[in-house]
Amino acid sequence: MKDIIQKLDNLAEETAGKLEWLAEFGKDPEGGVSRLLYTNEWVEGQHALKEWMENEGLEARFDDIGNLYGTLTGKNTNETVLTGSHVDTVKNGGRFDGAYGIVAGIIALKYLKKHFGQPLRNIEVVSMAEEEGSRFPYAFWGSKNIVGLAKREDVKDITDFDGIPFVEAMSKAGFKFKADDTAKREDLKAFVEIHVEQGSVLETEQIPVAVVYSIVGQRRFTVEITGEANHAGTTPMGYRKDTVYAASQMIFELISMAREEGDPLVATVGKIEAEPNIVNVVPGKAIFTIDVRHTNKEILVNFTEKMTERMKEISKEHGVETVIDMWMDADPVPMDATIVQLIENQFKQNGLNYKLMHSGAGHDSQIFAPVVPTAMLFVPSLKGISHNPAEFTEPADLAEGVKALIGALYELGYKE
């Protein structure tokens, strides 16, 4: 296995070339890729991928809602090892996010078939219909359908920004709801997703590939502070109920608390609004968001509780009213320890340079992991840029990721 992987020297050009090819489906005039769920660009991209799968000798098929599968059939057809990622993008996004996992999966199956023939169990690559939530206010539509978590009542009445109903768009694309929303794939024995990091850790440390052991938990908040709008010239400083002043102290202290807590906790204030937002008026209302993430649920909860208590104290000190709304509370999702160890062993045997790390972003793997033994692989992202036309990964790093995936799928699909 080591000798074969080391001889796969055309992987860089092949992988980079296929990513450029797939990016043509949804190529945006602004320079990126816009391939949103059930659009014409999405339909064309999925059908082009299906043709490629078939040309590589895989059995290709769509499920009811539009997930696309390419199968290298095993001797035991009742067990399946799944790899892949999502085909949809954000608006004017990059050509690597999601797409790399699909392209790498097809190429990996091609080489496994060529060098090792029929596997013990099915090995399958999936091009999942949707993950981003970019067209409709719903995310992980593809993976949630595979594991039986998607509910039609959550999408049957939603529309996109142009008022097009979800159900109408799905039907026009040639797909429909599953007969049973709760039905899930019972044959899946493992899921391995390879993805660009969307961060700068691997690039900074000059490591070409990582095994992900956990996806962070997230808590998101909207904080609304109400004070009193008043004249900027005639209201003495001591008489003011200045919401921006209160908000700025809250933001400073919560970021300071996060820095003191240290990695892997991160806290971000990403949006700030003030009203009436006029140069000569003391702001009477301020709104800001908070995003806090950590791999440990207990630490995440303790930090956010401490944070909210301090914000309430600051609110009283400033004489303003503050409403703190926690609208997301997602638990950390650990990857399967057995598969992580198996992949690590493969890396060592094949002489690959790697590291263990957590994912600070959400992925389809977090949907699979509670149901199917799951692991993730990362390759570097240039400057950590993602969801942007400038998103880029060096072809050599793309190739190292494909080699890592080939090794993982061989262990899972060919061995007892």
Steps between C-alpha positions, in 0.01 A plus 500: 500500500780742591680440170182558298409823680850639460487433124177694441689799366239649267240557770576872539424588138202264479334628816560868429378452143176335604431776754542759223266294281231477770529874570373570147155390619389815676794717398419846632569819299661640816764229489369236738249216486126526571349151493196524725262215582266397213610779266581428135872521585455247780305260274761524225783444747338193656429340164855570382633330814270203435644463151855515637419235761362271230806557280718380789300177523295594805129425533342847518154592626300781659285460808157665525619844611806526273796355686723334237684173569775317313562146624795266472307181573643268762473127556272574796240738360328541838782715641612835362789733576399852396712802410419832334375848582254766381468631145328830584690823562435832666423786263820593317693244703820310433564192289640277778245508787295180474607433142842370605344223708300380200785522249744334742248221564450418132874503432565284808247239383651507152844412636372242748313325218806508276753372754293277730190396306175417674487599868368286783210740555351779287700822485287792392554868428212742556447845355259635758223728385546779753686606812546876494145637546581763237181496293237396754497550880589136567841331519626140469206394282712234330657329802189532716302307239759223491482443876124557535507837678347725233135594551286614210299734724818700555537579129159464335402863563836675464611708199825641367581873477307520172188347654541163325361223724737221604260230379462667160877528453550137602233378260635709211844346560344154467486393864246447779462423870583151624199279563606472865681798653647286779647233268879482521778306333540180702798371300748773597793371705716814482510851356826681422482861379802681360480879492710811469577632849342848457753616756873570509635244748637249248647769275666672797647175629586382145320169541321359191222299664319461833272252669208673669408358840210734584274770358447790737176577679352843438286744693375810321334802656334825404535772762260796489567798727239773551591832655393851409570695182587862576676812376877455470571859598254567781504168688776491765712187508376403843134516395526279196363151439742438213450155353815504288708577809335205680540273199866593457578407860314169464685418180838595644449288809362190325786500248746549786343205682534287187866593457562411864323164457723422201486245219294323386229741622420781257252785537399736221285813484422505131217750464435832673215745445415829668184711489429761389855481360535878465817693575344747746262271691582288804405149384186368667531144374788269419491145365790260460556129443727255679633168370678278755655160414686226685561127466389436861131548583555566870760770437277657232203513737701631795662773291175624345322500836782704654495729196126567519512567875772760448301665220199528731719666765633748244143574390404595856813712539402701190130527586386333178275203422661197338340195339733209422354246258689171453362377168750222429622232738682224311699239690857408404510189282789256554618287211520122536814417699551164327495649150720793606756251633473287186571803282789605723652154464467526122676835500788358698530190280495707181740765630253791475562819700184578699355639820194444720270802529142609559272674252386849588240495221191287453493219242278217377708272722331644808166375364635152427708452816217432749362231265797357304866457607655812347835670449628804310817592316621856436742648248636857528321815386704797375484768774194318638281667236168330426153585365688732268625486138856524642462162672801288403692185590831408339469206256771312690291523818188389312696193388618419853139510613392261226781262599383515860142430393608204284677350800202551731249354254726202434513419872124541541385342174746220423591361839298287742 
